[in-house]
């Protein structure tokens, strides 16, 4: 939603609006997705690399997203395990989002960078 913050510096009052987003942790539909259950991210917590493995079918998209919802890395049309180099990232919480091809659903996995 949109929130309004009041800033006061002793002389003036300034109002600013801030838009905050919510990052969903669920699949877009209620259909149980067997493929999503069989995808893993390791190691977690991680340092230099993230390995996404498991049942990844052709046409899958993998995205790495920071806590602000910004896309850090993307791999499109993958069909096997993938490694994402993340040595340049700051310590914190990130999300690996796996979209399965042909609207079969998605899985979001929170991960921690040491």
Residue pairs with C-beta under 8 A, 6 or more apart in sequence:
1 19
1 20
2 17
2 18
2 19
2 20
3 17
3 18
3 19
3 20
4 15
4 16
4 17
4 18
5 15
5 16
5 17
5 18
6 13
6 14
6 15
7 13
7 14
7 15
7 16
8 14
21 69
23 65
23 67
23 69
23 95
23 108
24 108
25 108
25 110
26 108
27 33
27 36
27 105
27 106
27 107
28 105
28 106
29 105
31 105
33 100
33 104
33 105
33 107
34 55
35 55
35 56
35 57
35 100
35 104
35 105
36 98
36 100
36 105
36 106
36 107
38 54
38 55
39 52
39 53
39 54
39 55
39 56
39 98
39 107
39 109
40 52
40 53
40 54
41 50
41 51
41 52
41 96
41 109
41 111
42 50
42 51
42 53
43 51
44 109
44 111
44 112
45 111
45 112
45 113
45 114
46 86
46 111
46 112
46 113
46 114
47 87
47 113
47 114
48 85
48 86
48 87
49 83
49 84
49 85
49 86
49 87
50 64
50 83
50 84
50 86
50 96
50 111
51 81
51 82
51 83
52 62
52 81
52 82
52 83
52 84
52 96
52 98
53 81
54 81
56 78
56 79
56 80
56 81
56 82
56 98
57 79
57 100
57 101
57 104
58 77
58 79
58 101
59 77
59 79
59 100
59 101
59 102
60 77
60 78
60 79
60 98
60 99
60 100
60 101
61 74
61 75
61 76
61 77
61 78
61 98
61 99
61 101
62 74
62 75
62 78
62 82
62 84
62 96
62 97
62 98
62 99
63 71
63 73
63 74
63 75
63 96
63 97
63 99
64 71
64 72
64 73
64 74
64 84
64 86
64 94
64 95
64 96
64 97
65 71
65 72
65 94
65 95
65 96
65 97
66 72
66 92
66 94
66 95
67 92
67 93
67 94
67 95
72 86
72 89
72 94
73 84
73 86
75 82
75 84
77 101
86 94
86 113
89 113
90 113
91 113
91 114
92 112
92 113
93 110
93 111
93 112
93 113
94 110
94 111
94 112
94 113
95 108
95 109
95 110
95 111
96 108
96 109
96 111
97 106
97 107
97 108
97 109
98 106
98 107
98 108
98 109
99 106
100 106
100 107
